[in-house]
Amino acid sequence: MGVRGTDVAKEASDIVLLDDNYATIRTAIERGRTIFDNIWKFVGYLLSANAAEVLLVFIASLFGYLILPAVQLLWINLLTDGLPALALGTDPSGDVMDRDPRERGSGIIDREMVAFIAGAGLVATAVMLGLMFVTLDGAPAATPYAMTMVFTGFVVFEFAKLYVVRWTRDTPVLSNPWLAGAVALSTLLHLAVLYTPLRTYFGTVPLSLADWGLLAGALAIGGPLFVVVGWVVKRFVARPTV
């Protein structure tokens, strides 16, 4: 006890309660688990996105297509790794106190994260490759239209994956208004790249309603696959416990 305890007891203790309240231990554990959980979501989200970008650019280059120029890759990273990813750090605790303790010494990059990165990365790569070939329509080189579609598709997919990675850690989907605001603002910024003179700097073209419908169709395929990946991770990749 930090208030009533003797100096000898404090020196010999592993934990000193400054307010002499045992409930403080539970609060500290909950906050610590919440911080760990949010870091896990942040890192898993970013690494799965980067894995998909690398795979897509590599595979597309094997077919002779430069489907995502450097400026578009940088914009994807800035947009999806910026406000939305940071907003994950404000996620509420969820069910962290209902879980078994983690194994001592277990790190952030655990079996769950590796499985999620691999699964979500492969899903995004496969769907974006399909979208690329559909929009190229046999063209011998990447066209501005195809690049814009893949570029925008990547952004849309990353925003959708935000909620899947939270669901994977049993976080209530609509429990973070900061995340919703970050996604809305980032979406407006991306629309500015498509429909304002900024598009000349990014090599994009305006998309029609039919194009957005095609993107919605791609999301209708990839979204459930993301959920399947999250379900497999939750169901079959057990968290190590003590």
NUROBA-407728 format. One record per residue (C-alpha): residue in one letter; x negated, y, z. Coordinates in Angstrom, 3 decimals, padded with zeros to 6 digits. Layout:
BEGIN
R / residuo / u / v / w
R / A / X / Y / Z
...
//
This chain:
BEGIN
R / residuo / u / v / w
R / M / 000.000 / 000.000 / 000.000
R / G / -001.479 / 003.322 / -001.065
R / V / 000.305 / 005.396 / 001.593
R / R / 000.422 / 003.166 / 004.671
R / G / -002.367 / 000.725 / 003.856
R / T / -005.745 / 000.935 / 005.510
R / D / -008.874 / 001.900 / 003.595
R / V / -010.244 / -001.616 / 004.076
R / A / -007.113 / -003.160 / 002.568
R / K / -007.247 / -000.782 / -000.402
R / E / -010.880 / -001.617 / -001.092
R / A / -010.132 / -005.350 / -001.046
R / S / -006.989 / -005.136 / -003.188
R / D / -006.621 / -005.745 / -006.907
R / I / -003.562 / -003.464 / -007.067
R / V / -002.812 / -000.401 / -004.949
R / L / 000.771 / 000.887 / -004.957
R / L / 000.491 / 004.641 / -004.630
R / D / 004.171 / 005.001 / -003.720
R / D / 004.424 / 001.873 / -001.503
R / N / 007.292 / 000.610 / -003.685
R / Y / 007.211 / -002.937 / -005.027
R / A / 009.624 / -001.943 / -007.816
R / T / 006.727 / 000.045 / -009.286
R / I / 005.077 / -003.253 / -010.258
R / R / 008.052 / -004.249 / -012.372
R / T / 008.198 / -000.812 / -014.013
R / A / 004.490 / -000.954 / -014.813
R / I / 004.799 / -004.432 / -016.322
R / E / 007.768 / -003.344 / -018.453
R / R / 005.921 / -000.297 / -019.745
R / G / 002.800 / -002.309 / -020.453
R / R / 004.746 / -004.953 / -022.377
R / T / 006.626 / -002.264 / -024.306
R / I / 003.384 / -000.563 / -025.321
R / F / 001.916 / -003.898 / -026.430
R / D / 005.075 / -004.705 / -028.382
R / N / 005.089 / -001.354 / -030.175
R / I / 001.406 / -001.652 / -031.077
R / W / 002.133 / -005.143 / -032.437
R / K / 004.932 / -003.795 / -034.638
R / F / 002.791 / -000.861 / -035.800
R / V / -000.190 / -003.026 / -036.754
R / G / 001.911 / -005.800 / -038.325
R / Y / 003.847 / -003.291 / -040.396
R / L / 000.733 / -001.521 / -041.690
R / L / -001.328 / -004.629 / -042.418
R / S / 001.503 / -006.388 / -044.261
R / A / 001.986 / -003.266 / -046.416
R / N / -001.718 / -003.036 / -047.199
R / A / -001.887 / -006.732 / -048.023
R / A / 000.980 / -006.364 / -050.502
R / E / -000.630 / -003.318 / -052.139
R / V / -003.952 / -005.082 / -052.617
R / L / -002.321 / -008.232 / -053.974
R / L / -000.082 / -006.319 / -056.377
R / V / -002.874 / -004.174 / -057.804
R / F / -005.192 / -007.184 / -058.093
R / I / -002.684 / -009.480 / -059.818
R / A / -001.425 / -006.704 / -062.117
R / S / -005.016 / -005.928 / -063.133
R / L / -005.494 / -009.558 / -064.147
R / F / -002.769 / -008.964 / -066.744
R / G / -004.417 / -005.713 / -067.842
R / Y / -002.021 / -003.300 / -066.090
R / L / -002.952 / -000.408 / -063.796
R / I / 000.461 / -000.321 / -062.209
R / L / -000.299 / 001.925 / -059.230
R / P / -002.771 / 004.792 / -059.765
R / A / -004.860 / 005.952 / -056.823
R / V / -002.721 / 009.018 / -056.142
R / Q / 000.405 / 006.873 / -055.867
R / L / -001.303 / 004.390 / -053.548
R / L / -002.415 / 007.250 / -051.347
R / W / 001.115 / 008.649 / -051.300
R / I / 002.575 / 005.268 / -050.325
R / N / 000.114 / 005.028 / -047.454
R / L / 000.734 / 008.603 / -046.363
R / L / 004.506 / 008.280 / -046.556
R / T / 005.024 / 004.826 / -045.041
R / D / 002.069 / 004.836 / -042.641
R / G / 002.856 / 008.339 / -041.405
R / L / 006.043 / 009.365 / -039.638
R / P / 007.925 / 006.018 / -039.864
R / A / 004.988 / 004.011 / -038.534
R / L / 004.352 / 006.514 / -035.754
R / A / 008.032 / 006.420 / -034.812
R / L / 007.610 / 002.730 / -034.004
R / G / 005.619 / 003.871 / -030.994
R / T / 008.796 / 005.327 / -029.484
R / D / 010.780 / 002.087 / -029.676
R / P / 012.625 / 001.126 / -026.468
R / S / 011.621 / -001.885 / -024.397
R / G / 014.205 / -004.331 / -025.741
R / D / 014.002 / -007.767 / -024.094
R / V / 010.351 / -007.617 / -023.005
R / M / 011.148 / -008.521 / -019.395
R / D / 013.043 / -011.655 / -020.461
R / R / 009.995 / -013.142 / -022.167
R / D / 007.391 / -015.400 / -020.656
R / P / 004.036 / -013.750 / -019.936
R / R / 001.519 / -013.715 / -022.737
R / E / -001.508 / -015.946 / -022.528
R / R / -004.354 / -014.141 / -020.792
R / G / -006.845 / -012.853 / -023.353
R / S / -004.425 / -013.045 / -026.290
R / G / -004.884 / -010.129 / -028.668
R / I / -002.687 / -008.016 / -030.887
R / I / -003.417 / -010.044 / -034.026
R / D / -001.873 / -013.333 / -032.920
R / R / -000.274 / -016.230 / -034.763
R / E / 002.994 / -014.361 / -035.127
R / M / 001.327 / -011.363 / -036.721
R / V / -000.739 / -013.426 / -039.153
R / A / 002.385 / -015.316 / -040.218
R / F / 004.359 / -012.104 / -040.625
R / I / 001.614 / -010.357 / -042.614
R / A / 001.247 / -013.341 / -044.947
R / G / 004.981 / -013.866 / -045.435
R / A / 006.040 / -010.232 / -045.809
R / G / 003.021 / -009.437 / -047.983
R / L / 003.766 / -012.281 / -050.380
R / V / 007.473 / -011.397 / -050.582
R / A / 006.763 / -007.738 / -051.403
R / T / 004.098 / -008.696 / -053.949
R / A / 006.328 / -011.211 / -055.718
R / V / 009.334 / -008.877 / -055.966
R / M / 007.206 / -005.910 / -057.094
R / L / 005.545 / -008.052 / -059.769
R / G / 008.970 / -009.072 / -061.019
R / L / 010.074 / -005.441 / -061.056
R / M / 006.907 / -004.499 / -062.908
R / F / 007.410 / -007.002 / -065.709
R / V / 011.106 / -006.137 / -066.047
R / T / 010.418 / -002.407 / -066.387
R / L / 007.392 / -002.866 / -068.640
R / D / 009.632 / -004.680 / -071.139
R / G / 006.669 / -006.090 / -073.030
R / A / 004.645 / -002.874 / -073.211
R / P / 000.900 / -003.509 / -073.653
R / A / 000.002 / -000.980 / -070.935
R / A / 001.621 / 000.407 / -067.826
R / T / 004.163 / 003.084 / -068.708
R / P / 005.064 / 006.078 / -066.494
R / Y / 008.546 / 004.617 / -066.090
R / A / 007.269 / 001.218 / -064.900
R / M / 004.766 / 002.845 / -062.566
R / T / 007.480 / 005.076 / -061.103
R / M / 009.791 / 002.131 / -060.519
R / V / 007.135 / 000.053 / -058.773
R / F / 005.933 / 003.114 / -056.867
R / T / 009.432 / 003.882 / -055.589
R / G / 010.224 / 000.229 / -055.040
R / F / 007.260 / -000.082 / -052.735
R / V / 008.420 / 002.879 / -050.662
R / V / 011.966 / 001.496 / -050.410
R / F / 010.684 / -001.944 / -049.427
R / E / 008.441 / -000.550 / -046.713
R / F / 011.306 / 001.389 / -045.176
R / A / 013.453 / -001.757 / -045.158
R / K / 010.625 / -003.789 / -043.629
R / L / 010.440 / -001.363 / -040.704
R / Y / 013.693 / -002.748 / -039.383
R / V / 012.739 / -006.364 / -040.068
R / V / 009.503 / -006.102 / -038.075
R / R / 011.484 / -004.570 / -035.184
R / W / 014.035 / -007.378 / -035.377
R / T / 011.187 / -009.893 / -035.285
R / R / 010.268 / -008.512 / -031.850
R / D / 013.907 / -008.498 / -030.706
R / T / 014.233 / -004.726 / -030.751
R / P / 017.832 / -003.478 / -031.261
R / V / 018.044 / -002.266 / -034.865
R / L / 019.743 / 001.083 / -034.196
R / S / 018.056 / 001.900 / -030.896
R / N / 015.486 / 004.426 / -032.154
R / P / 016.872 / 007.718 / -033.541
R / W / 013.321 / 009.013 / -034.070
R / L / 012.711 / 006.198 / -036.543
R / A / 015.913 / 006.976 / -038.448
R / G / 014.887 / 010.626 / -038.664
R / A / 011.385 / 009.724 / -039.841
R / V / 012.765 / 007.482 / -042.596
R / A / 015.232 / 010.168 / -043.713
R / L / 012.539 / 012.868 / -043.879
R / S / 010.103 / 010.579 / -045.681
R / T / 012.814 / 009.670 / -048.196
R / L / 013.401 / 013.357 / -048.951
R / L / 009.663 / 013.847 / -049.457
R / H / 009.562 / 010.978 / -051.926
R / L / 012.569 / 012.324 / -053.823
R / A / 010.671 / 015.599 / -054.158
R / V / 007.870 / 013.694 / -055.883
R / L / 010.402 / 012.290 / -058.367
R / Y / 012.662 / 015.256 / -059.089
R / T / 010.568 / 018.392 / -058.637
R / P / 007.521 / 019.723 / -060.534
R / L / 005.394 / 017.756 / -058.066
R / R / 005.920 / 014.757 / -060.317
R / T / 003.314 / 016.105 / -062.741
R / Y / 000.661 / 015.503 / -060.080
R / F / 001.831 / 011.960 / -059.372
R / G / 002.531 / 010.785 / -062.912
R / T / 006.159 / 009.953 / -062.146
R / V / 009.377 / 010.394 / -064.097
R / P / 012.917 / 011.091 / -062.787
R / L / 014.956 / 007.948 / -062.138
R / S / 018.560 / 007.551 / -063.255
R / L / 021.426 / 005.979 / -061.322
R / A / 020.876 / 002.785 / -063.304
R / D / 017.252 / 002.755 / -062.179
R / W / 018.305 / 003.110 / -058.557
R / G / 020.726 / 000.259 / -059.134
R / L / 017.836 / -001.891 / -060.346
R / L / 015.872 / -000.975 / -057.234
R / A / 018.893 / -001.867 / -055.107
R / G / 018.998 / -005.246 / -056.848
R / A / 015.318 / -005.803 / -056.091
R / L / 015.958 / -004.897 / -052.460
R / A / 018.942 / -007.269 / -052.401
R / I / 016.500 / -010.042 / -053.310
R / G / 013.552 / -008.977 / -051.190
R / G / 015.491 / -007.813 / -048.110
R / P / 016.939 / -011.241 / -047.230
R / L / 013.532 / -012.796 / -047.906
R / F / 011.999 / -010.389 / -045.392
R / V / 014.647 / -011.484 / -042.894
R / V / 013.818 / -015.145 / -043.604
R / V / 010.146 / -014.410 / -042.917
R / G / 011.086 / -012.717 / -039.637
R / W / 013.348 / -015.627 / -038.677
R / V / 010.644 / -018.201 / -039.391
R / V / 008.163 / -016.211 / -037.318
R / K / 010.627 / -015.967 / -034.418
R / R / 011.808 / -019.568 / -034.645
R / F / 008.733 / -021.607 / -035.512
R / V / 005.695 / -019.508 / -034.605
R / A / 005.952 / -019.648 / -030.838
R / R / 004.458 / -016.918 / -028.701
R / P / 001.674 / -018.264 / -026.496
R / T / 002.625 / -018.239 / -022.841
R / V / 000.799 / -018.913 / -019.582
//
